[in-house]
């Protein structure tokens, strides 16, 4: 008898020799159904000695029965594996909400982008923010934050959230970060609706991310950042972004499809929340703790 499992190579003090195929297996794979035993094909497991010497019809029925068992086993194993993978992905995303809301949002946005590619316009239409339909589809105040118009749009938004969102959530806590993110995104959507004169829909997390960026700029104004490879403080970068958004908002540029009002609305929320946090949070050993 071999000293290792024919399937997984595992060695155990007691190994099992299959009496149908003759191979050696560990305790996990010792049953014929667990190792897809080829000995099942000749029907020996389901025959009595008299049946083995009987007609071919009995042999065919036994072989058919063994094939069905193997197929059912493989089908069940595949279904359980798929269910386990889906459950594992859901649990990882759920845990990431507690460990890092920024990473959880990034995961959801990337998953949503793949759904956009897979399902096409119906998915996009269902969740995009349309100013004229906001009363009949209020969920789009939030759902638009998880849609993106292109791969580049998704990449740059998630890049900013990855670097600055994780810094901010460590300073203000996960619960406050989630509150800030979604309030900034909703106010950004309302700002867009209040100022737009077109029926173009809006998608993207830019308004919420600008709220995160502005809050961090208030709390850590001297944090070094790079804007198009130029070093500056985060406060200077925020001022630059506000000036650019104001310019393009009030100057009619052909082909500009950016919701500048949404960016500015997100910045407004970020500054308000950042000032409140700075007033009500004290620094203790290099990190913030909450007074309220």
C-alpha positions as CSV (number, residue, x, y, z in Angstrom):
1,X,0.0,0.0,0.0
2,X,1.3,3.5,-0.9
3,X,1.9,5.9,1.9
4,X,0.2,9.0,0.3
5,X,-3.2,9.9,-1.1
6,X,-3.5,9.4,-4.8
7,X,-5.7,12.6,-5.0
8,X,-4.1,15.2,-2.7
9,X,-0.8,13.5,-1.7
10,X,-1.6,13.8,2.0
11,X,0.0,11.2,4.3
12,X,-1.8,9.8,7.3
13,X,-0.9,7.1,9.9
14,X,-3.7,5.0,8.5
15,X,-4.2,5.0,4.7
16,X,-7.2,3.4,2.9
17,X,-6.9,1.1,-0.1
18,X,-10.0,1.3,-2.4
19,X,-11.3,-2.2,-3.2
20,X,-12.8,-1.0,-6.5
21,X,-9.9,0.8,-8.1
22,X,-7.0,-0.4,-6.0
23,X,-5.5,3.1,-5.3
24,X,-4.6,4.5,-1.9
25,X,-6.4,7.4,-0.3
26,X,-6.5,9.5,2.8
27,X,-9.6,9.6,5.1
28,X,-11.0,12.6,3.2
29,X,-11.0,10.8,-0.2
30,X,-11.4,7.2,0.9
31,X,-15.0,6.8,-0.4
32,X,-15.3,6.0,-4.1
33,X,-17.6,9.0,-4.6
34,X,-15.0,11.3,-3.1
35,X,-12.3,10.3,-5.5
36,X,-14.4,9.6,-8.6
37,X,-13.5,6.0,-8.5
38,X,-13.1,4.5,-12.0
39,X,-14.0,1.1,-10.4
40,X,-17.5,2.4,-10.3
41,X,-17.7,2.2,-14.1
42,X,-17.7,-1.6,-14.2
43,X,-20.6,-1.8,-11.7
44,X,-18.7,-4.0,-9.2
45,X,-19.9,-2.0,-6.3
46,X,-23.5,-2.6,-7.2
47,X,-23.3,-6.3,-8.2
48,X,-23.6,-9.4,-6.2
49,X,-21.4,-12.3,-7.5
50,X,-24.6,-13.7,-9.1
51,X,-25.4,-10.4,-10.8
52,X,-21.8,-10.2,-12.2
53,X,-22.4,-13.5,-14.0
54,X,-25.9,-12.5,-15.1
55,X,-27.1,-10.8,-18.2
56,X,-25.6,-7.7,-19.8
57,X,-28.8,-5.7,-19.1
58,X,-28.2,-5.9,-15.4
59,X,-24.6,-4.8,-15.9
60,X,-25.7,-1.8,-18.0
61,X,-28.2,-0.7,-15.4
62,X,-25.5,-0.9,-12.7
63,X,-23.1,1.1,-14.8
64,X,-25.7,3.7,-15.5
65,X,-26.4,3.9,-11.8
66,X,-22.8,4.5,-10.9
67,X,-22.5,7.2,-13.6
68,X,-25.4,9.0,-12.1
69,X,-23.9,8.9,-8.6
70,X,-20.6,10.3,-9.9
71,X,-22.4,13.0,-12.0
72,X,-24.6,14.0,-9.0
73,X,-21.6,14.2,-6.8
74,X,-19.7,16.4,-9.2
75,X,-22.7,18.6,-9.7
76,X,-23.2,19.0,-6.0
77,X,-19.5,19.7,-5.4
78,X,-19.5,22.4,-8.1
79,X,-22.7,24.0,-6.7
80,X,-21.2,24.1,-3.2
81,X,-17.9,25.5,-4.4
82,X,-19.8,28.3,-6.3
83,X,-21.9,29.0,-3.2
84,X,-18.9,29.1,-1.0
85,X,-17.0,31.5,-3.3
86,X,-20.0,33.9,-3.4
87,X,-20.5,33.7,0.4
88,X,-16.7,34.3,0.9
89,X,-16.8,37.4,-1.4
90,X,-19.8,38.7,0.5
91,X,-18.2,38.2,3.9
92,X,-15.0,39.8,2.8
93,X,-16.9,42.9,1.6
94,X,-18.9,42.9,4.8
95,X,-15.8,42.7,6.9
96,X,-14.1,45.4,4.8
97,X,-16.9,47.9,5.7
98,X,-15.8,47.5,9.4
99,X,-12.0,47.4,8.6
100,X,-11.9,50.1,5.9
101,X,-15.1,51.7,4.4
102,X,-12.9,53.2,1.7
103,X,-11.8,49.8,0.4
104,X,-15.4,48.5,0.6
105,X,-16.7,51.4,-1.5
106,X,-13.9,50.8,-4.0
107,X,-14.9,47.1,-4.2
108,X,-18.5,47.9,-4.8
109,X,-17.7,50.6,-7.4
110,X,-15.5,48.1,-9.4
111,X,-18.2,45.4,-9.1
112,X,-20.8,47.9,-10.3
113,X,-18.6,48.9,-13.3
114,X,-18.5,45.2,-14.4
115,X,-22.3,45.1,-14.1
116,X,-22.5,48.1,-16.3
117,X,-20.4,46.3,-18.9
118,X,-22.4,43.2,-18.6
119,X,-25.9,44.5,-18.4
120,X,-25.5,47.6,-20.4
121,X,-27.8,50.6,-20.6
122,X,-30.8,49.2,-18.6
123,X,-28.6,48.9,-15.5
124,X,-27.1,52.4,-16.1
125,X,-30.5,54.0,-16.6
126,X,-31.9,52.4,-13.5
127,X,-29.3,53.9,-11.1
128,X,-28.1,57.1,-12.8
129,X,-29.2,60.5,-11.4
130,X,-31.6,62.3,-13.7
131,X,-32.7,65.7,-12.5
132,X,-36.2,65.4,-13.9
133,X,-36.9,62.0,-12.4
134,X,-35.5,62.5,-8.9
135,X,-39.0,62.4,-7.2
136,X,-40.0,59.2,-8.9
137,X,-36.5,57.6,-8.4
138,X,-35.1,59.0,-5.1
139,X,-32.7,56.1,-4.7
140,X,-30.6,57.6,-7.4
141,X,-29.4,60.2,-4.9
142,X,-27.2,57.4,-3.6
143,X,-26.9,54.9,-6.4
144,X,-25.3,57.3,-8.8
145,X,-22.2,57.3,-6.6
146,X,-21.5,53.7,-7.6
147,X,-21.7,54.3,-11.4
148,X,-18.9,55.6,-13.6
149,X,-18.9,56.8,-17.2
150,X,-15.6,55.2,-18.2
151,X,-12.7,53.2,-17.0
152,X,-10.7,56.3,-16.6
153,X,-13.4,58.0,-14.6
154,X,-13.5,55.0,-12.3
155,X,-9.7,54.7,-12.0
156,X,-9.1,58.3,-10.9
157,X,-11.9,58.5,-8.5
158,X,-10.9,55.2,-6.8
159,X,-7.3,56.3,-6.8
160,X,-8.1,59.4,-4.8
161,X,-10.4,57.5,-2.5
162,X,-7.7,54.9,-1.9
163,X,-5.0,57.3,-0.8
164,X,-7.0,60.0,1.0
165,X,-10.0,58.0,2.2
166,X,-8.0,55.6,4.2
167,X,-6.0,58.4,5.8
168,X,-9.2,60.2,6.8
169,X,-11.0,57.1,8.2
170,X,-8.1,56.4,10.5
171,X,-8.4,60.0,11.9
172,X,-12.2,60.3,12.3
173,X,-13.3,56.7,12.6
174,X,-15.3,54.5,10.2
175,X,-18.8,55.5,11.3
176,X,-18.0,59.2,10.8
177,X,-16.3,58.5,7.5
178,X,-19.3,56.7,6.1
179,X,-21.6,59.5,7.3
180,X,-19.4,62.1,5.7
181,X,-19.1,60.2,2.4
182,X,-22.8,59.7,1.8
183,X,-23.9,63.1,3.0
184,X,-21.3,64.7,0.7
185,X,-22.5,62.6,-2.2
186,X,-26.2,63.4,-1.6
187,X,-25.6,67.1,-1.2
188,X,-23.4,67.0,-4.3
189,X,-26.4,65.5,-6.2
190,X,-28.8,68.1,-4.9
191,X,-26.3,70.9,-5.8
192,X,-26.1,69.5,-9.4
193,X,-29.9,69.4,-9.6
194,X,-30.3,72.9,-8.3
195,X,-27.8,74.4,-10.7
196,X,-28.1,72.4,-13.9
197,X,-30.1,73.7,-16.8
198,X,-29.9,70.5,-18.9
199,X,-31.5,67.1,-18.6
200,X,-28.1,65.2,-18.7
201,X,-27.9,62.5,-16.0
202,X,-25.1,62.5,-13.5
203,X,-23.0,59.5,-12.4
204,X,-19.8,59.1,-10.3
205,X,-18.4,59.4,-6.8
206,X,-16.6,62.7,-7.4
207,X,-18.9,64.8,-5.2
208,X,-18.5,62.4,-2.2
209,X,-14.8,62.1,-2.7
210,X,-14.4,65.9,-2.8
211,X,-16.1,66.0,0.5
212,X,-13.5,63.5,1.9
213,X,-10.7,65.5,0.3
214,X,-11.9,68.8,1.8
215,X,-12.4,67.4,5.3
216,X,-8.9,66.0,5.3
217,X,-7.6,69.4,4.0
218,X,-9.2,71.1,7.0
219,X,-7.9,68.6,9.5
220,X,-4.4,68.2,8.0
221,X,-3.9,71.4,5.9
222,X,-0.1,70.8,5.5
223,X,-0.4,67.2,4.3
224,X,1.9,66.9,1.2
225,X,0.3,65.8,-2.0
226,X,1.2,65.7,-5.7
227,X,-1.1,67.3,-8.3
228,X,0.1,66.3,-11.8
229,X,3.5,65.5,-10.4
230,X,3.8,69.0,-8.7
231,X,4.3,68.8,-4.9
232,X,2.0,71.1,-2.8
233,X,0.0,70.9,0.5
234,X,-3.4,69.4,0.4
235,X,-4.9,72.8,1.4
236,X,-3.3,74.4,-1.7
237,X,-4.5,71.5,-3.9
238,X,-8.1,72.0,-2.6
239,X,-8.0,75.7,-3.4
240,X,-6.7,74.9,-6.9
241,X,-9.5,72.4,-7.5
242,X,-12.2,74.9,-6.3
243,X,-10.8,77.7,-8.6
244,X,-10.8,75.3,-11.6
245,X,-14.4,74.1,-10.8
246,X,-15.6,77.7,-10.4
247,X,-14.0,78.7,-13.7
248,X,-15.4,75.9,-15.7
249,X,-18.8,76.2,-14.0
250,X,-19.3,79.8,-15.1
251,X,-17.5,79.7,-18.4
252,X,-19.4,77.7,-21.1
253,X,-16.8,75.3,-22.4
254,X,-18.1,73.1,-25.3
255,X,-17.9,69.4,-24.6
256,X,-17.4,69.8,-20.8
257,X,-19.5,67.0,-19.3
258,X,-18.1,67.4,-15.7
259,X,-20.6,68.2,-12.9
260,X,-18.6,71.1,-11.4
261,X,-21.5,72.1,-9.1
262,X,-21.5,68.6,-7.6
263,X,-17.7,68.9,-6.8
264,X,-18.2,72.3,-5.2
265,X,-21.2,71.1,-3.1
266,X,-19.1,68.1,-1.9
267,X,-16.3,70.5,-1.0
268,X,-18.8,72.7,1.0
269,X,-19.9,69.7,3.0
270,X,-16.3,68.6,3.6
271,X,-15.3,72.0,4.9
272,X,-18.3,72.3,7.2
273,X,-17.8,68.8,8.6
274,X,-14.0,69.3,8.8
275,X,-14.3,72.5,10.8
276,X,-16.8,70.9,13.2
277,X,-14.5,67.9,13.7
278,X,-11.5,70.2,14.2
279,X,-13.4,72.1,16.8
280,X,-14.7,69.1,18.7
281,X,-11.8,66.7,18.3
282,X,-8.6,67.0,20.3
283,X,-5.2,65.6,19.4
284,X,-4.0,62.9,21.8
285,X,-0.8,61.0,21.1
286,X,-0.9,61.8,17.4
287,X,-4.5,60.7,16.7
288,X,-7.9,62.2,17.2
289,X,-10.4,61.1,19.8
290,X,-14.0,62.1,19.9
291,X,-15.5,64.5,22.5
292,X,-19.0,64.1,21.4
